[in-house]
Amino acid sequence: MGQAAPKSNRGCAVGAIVGAVVLVVLLIAGGIGAYVWISGSGGDYQATPDCTVGENSALESLLPGYEQQTNQAIDTGGQEWWDGYQCSWITSSDASGMPATASMIIMRNQNRPGTTGAEETASDLASQSEGFTTTPVQGLGDEAASWYDTEYELGCVGVRTSNIFVSTCYDAATDYSYSSSISESEAVAGAEQLARAAVAGIEATRS
């Protein structure tokens, strides 16, 4: 069998150039795609709600005449893929009803190398509830769990809604001197009430 006619040097050169151009285009496209993915919102939320999302009718019903005690951004240590706020409220000294406290943490994660914003937020939920006996909370965010902190006598609920994590905790006294707290079930129910109201406000902005 005779040999096939050899391809011209020009054809090889053209083929090499075309191949190089395709490679460069692919590299550029891949770089753009990677940049968009890494710098993307990581989920349905592109902005982090502040403490005002926790100031609603649920908070007013549990802490009549509440006063804001904490409203500050969380120090991320220079990590730019996440941010958040820590918030807390107490009943005012002249408020009706028993003394009570409520707190909330909000964190939003963006994509970063090795994980998505939503995955990182799921890790936040797991980390926040670690060491406690948790109970799944149905119909709240994408996933949610409740627990009771026996050391501080706080009922808490953690929620992931896409790439935002919300944690609420609640306690109230049974007397004006705050010598004893409400039951575990009451504290957890209060935390869930706060979480549902806050998450409803957040999800109203979901894109």
Protein Blocks (a to p, Z undefined) as FASTA:
>chain_A
ZZdddddfklmmmmmmmmmmmmmmmmmmmmmmmmmmmmmnoiabfbdcdfklmmcfklmm
mmghiacfbdcdddehhpakbccddddddddfkbgcjddddddddddddddehiafklmm
mmmmmmmmgoiacdddehiajbdcddddfklopacddddehjaccdddddddfbfnopac
cdfklmmmmmmmmmmmmmmmmmmmpZZ
